Amino acid sequence: MLALAGAGQAAWAETQEISYTYVSLEHEYSNVHDGSRGVTLGFSFEVADPFHVFGGWQEANLDIFQGPIPDIGGLMGRVEGDRKNYLIGVGYKQRIGQGKTMQYRVVYINSETTIRTTAPGFPHPIPPRVVTDDGHYLEMGIRTLPWPGWELDGFVANFSVGQYDSSMLFITLERRVTENLGINLSFKNVEGDNTSEDWILAMRYHL
């Protein structure tokens, strides 16, 4: 019975096309600055082949800096941040073979970061500073189903938010554990302003 069930799932996986309608929950760790940890709740919805809309909400805790702070006379202190990002975008897919699509996306980003500075030797509380920016994100890449139950994706992107501009390489490997639920691991390499290497563990529920 288990063998028949496994064979059935493998046959299903071999015949499926790339899914563009899903919800996702991601946990991300980045070595940007002194490190950051974030959570993303996202969605994608195929409105009419070959177009889809997508977006999400991200929240991250940033360890920005620890050491002498020039703004308060060089006293030792710590700078941290809480960042909230809101994203909405549209994508286009181009089928290039069985279980293979090229993907092109453009995204609008709104970002709000609350920066907090603490310094035990400073005689007065330091009020937090809120920085609000918006920007865009351009992406192209390929999504593939190389083996039954697996998806392998690769993308390059450029994004600009406020004064920061960076390029990115993004690789994702996803395993479908049921017909609808996938678990994936992603590696993201960012070059330019705020260079970093990021790891993302995510669940994606395909509708």
Phi, psi and omega in degrees: 000314179297323179296319178295319179296317179296319178297320179296318179293320178296319179296319178299314183296325182291332186262353184283150172264172179297135180269130176242012176235111184195167167240153185217153175228124187234145171239126188237138170241132181229148175264018175300143186054237176259010178124150175210156178227135184215161177232139179230132171248118187229170178210158171216141182218122178280107185280322178192121181308125014254025186255148173217153173249153182203167179179191180171176178233132180235141173226132183223147173254126186248130167264098191276313186197145172221123182153197179293131185251114184301325185295342180237039173076021177080013176292150177291135180197188184222135178244124180232165180213152171241122185242136173238126177242140173238131185232142172213136184204178179227144182229159179229134179245147178232111182288127182240007179163175178298118180069028179219130174221143165274144184231134178231132184221148171228137190226142168260135182237133169242128187233135176230123182238125174261117184257126182242133178242128176236135179215109184303331182272357181273132190286345184234150174298141180261116183294145178293156179240132181252126179243123179244128180222160167228168184187196182221168184214125179241132187220144169215149181178193184230140173243135184223156170245085189284331182221157178305125178082004182236148172230137179232123184234151174215134184222153166239150185207159170233132177225147182225119178229119183060232181272358186260136178225129184214160172246158189215142168245131188227124180233131182230135172240123182239140176244123174281116178268339169222182180300328184252332188262127175238145174244129183227157177235131182235148171241132181233126177247121183248129178238145181118222176291136180057051178304138182201167168236129187235146173239136184230125173251129189218155168246138180230125179253115184272129184260000000 
